[in-house]
Amino acid sequence: MNESIDNKYMEEAIKIARKGCGWASPNPAVGCVIVNPETKKIIASGHTEPFGGAHAEVVALNRAGDNAGNATAYVTLMPCAHTGKTPPCTDAIIKSGIKRVVVALDDPNPTSMNGKEILEQNGIEVTLGVCKEKAKDDLAGFIKLTKTGKPLITLKYAMTIDGKIATKIGSSSWISNEKIKGGCPAIAFIV
C-alpha cells in the first residue's frame, strides 16, 4: 500500500486505541485495524481489553476470523512477543495468515522488543514508524512508566486573568474545556 493509505488506517487504529484509555492499564491502550489490501476496506478492528484480557491484535483477529489471511494489520504499538497474562500477539498474527503489519511505535518494554524480528522471520512484512508522533502522544504514559518506572502526570489548570478559578462568592463559569493533549496519561488531573 502507499504512504497515504498507511497513514489513513493508522490514524483509524489510533482513534480505536483511545477506547482502551483508562481500562487497559498497566498494559498500553493499543488499537489494531485489519485491512484487505485489495479492496482497501477494513475487515475488523479492536483495542486492548481491560488488564488480563485480550490485546488489540487478538481482538481484531478474532473479529476478522478467516478473513484475516493475506490482510494488513495496522497496530499502534509493536505486537508483543512474550507470554504474560496472555500469549504473544506475534503468535496470533503468524497463525492468522496476515501478510503485512504496519506499526506506529516500537515497544519500549524489553521483554517485547523482538516482535519485529519474529514477524519478519515468519515471512511477514513489517513497516515501522507510520504516524509515530500521533501514537507517541497517546502512549506517552505507558512509555514513561516503562522506561522510568514513574507515571506520566498531566495537570491542566485554567485560571482567569486575575489568577483565580472562581469568584469570591463561589460562582464560576467554564473558563476552559475538557480536552487534555495526549490520549492516555498515566494520571491526569483537571483543576
N, C-alpha and C positions, 0 to 999 in steps of 0.2 A: 504494500500500500504506500501511498505517498505521505509526505510530512503533514499536509493539511488534514488528511483523513485521520492520521495517527493523533494529531492534536485534538480533533473533534471528539474522538472516542475516549481519549484520556481525560478530557475535561468532563465528560459524562461520568467516567469512573470516579473522578474527584468529587463530583456532586453526590454520587451514591455513597461514597466513603463517609461523608458528613452525617449520614443517617445513623452511623455507629458511634458518633461522638458522645462521650459520657457513658456509654454502655459497654464498650469493648475493653476498657482499662483493666489490667495493665497491658493488654495487647494494644497494638495500634489500630485506629479506625481506618481500615483499608477498604477500597472499592475495587470491584472487578466487573468488566463488561466483556462479554464474549460475542464476537462479530463474525459473520460469514464473509470471507474475503471476496467472494464472487458477487453476491448481492449487495454487500456493504450494509447489511441490516443487522441490528442487534438480535442475537438469539436468546440471550439471558444475561442477567446481572445479579450482583449480590454485594453485601457489605458484611464486615466481621460481626458475628453474633456476640452477645454478652459473654464475658470471660468463661472459658471452658467449652464454649460452643464452637461451631464450625467457622473457619476463616472465610474471607470473602471469595477466594478462588473456589473453594469446595461448595459454597452456597450456590455460586453461579454455575459451576459444573453440574451439580445435582439438578438444577432447574433446566439446564440445556439437554441433559441426557445424551442420547446418541448423536444429537445434532452438533456436539462439540468437536467431533472428528474433523480434522483439516481446518479448523477455525483459528482465529486470532484472539488471544486474551489480552485485554488491557488492564493492568494492575498498578495501583498507586505505589506499592512497595514490593520489592523483590520477594517472590514466594519463598516461604520458609523451607529449610532443608533438614530440619531436625524434628524429633518427636518430643512434644511437651505434653499438654493435656489432649492434644490431637495429633494425628500422624502428619508427616511432612506434606505441604501443599505441592511440592515438586513431584512427589509420587502420584498424586491425583491428576496433575496436569499430564504427566507422561502417559499414564493409563488411559486418559480420555482421548488421546489422539490429536490434541492441539498441535498445530504446526509452528505457530509463532507466538511469542509472548513479548508484549511491549510494556515496559516498566518505567515509571517516573523516577523513583529513587531506589538506590541500593539499600539493603537493610543494614543499619549500623550495629545490630546485635551480633556479636562474634560467633554465636552458635548458628547463625543463619547466613553467614557471609558466602557460602559456596553454592547458593541456589542457581546462579547464572551458569556456573560450570557444569552442574549436574544436568540442567536442562539442555545445554549445548552438547554434552557428551551423549545425550539420548536423541540427537538429531533435531532438536527444537531451536529455531532461530530466536535469538533474544536481542531486542533493541532496548537500550537503557538511556534514560535521560529525557524522555518526552514529557513536556510540561513540568520539568523538575522544580522550578521555583514556586509554581502554584501548589504543588503537592507538598513542598517543604514547609510552606506556611501552615498547612493543616496538620502536618506530622511533627511540628516543632516540639510539642510537649513530649512525645514519645522519643524523639531524637535526643533531646536534652537529658531526659531521665535515663536513657540507655547509655549515653556517653559519660554522664557525670554522677549519676545516682541521685540527682536532685531534680525536683519538679520544676516545670516552667510555670511561673505565676504571672498572670496578666491582670493588671489593675486598670480599670477605666474610671476616671474621675472627671466629672463635669462640674464646673462652677461658674457663677455669674462674674461679671467684670469686677465686682467688689469683693470677690473671693468667697462668696457664700454659696450654700447649696439650697437654702430655703430662707424665707423671711423670718423676722423675729417672732412673729405670731404663729409660725408653723405652717403657713400656707405656702404652697410651691406649685410650680408647673414644670413640665418637662423642659429641660434646657439641653437635652441631648437625645440620642436614640439608643436602641438596644444593641446595635451592632458592635461587635468586637472584632478587630482584624485577627485573622487566623482562625481556623476552624475548631481545633481541639486542643486548647491549652490544658496542661495537667490540672491546673487550678485557676479559676477565673473569679474575680471579684468585680462587681459592678457597684459603684458608690454614687 
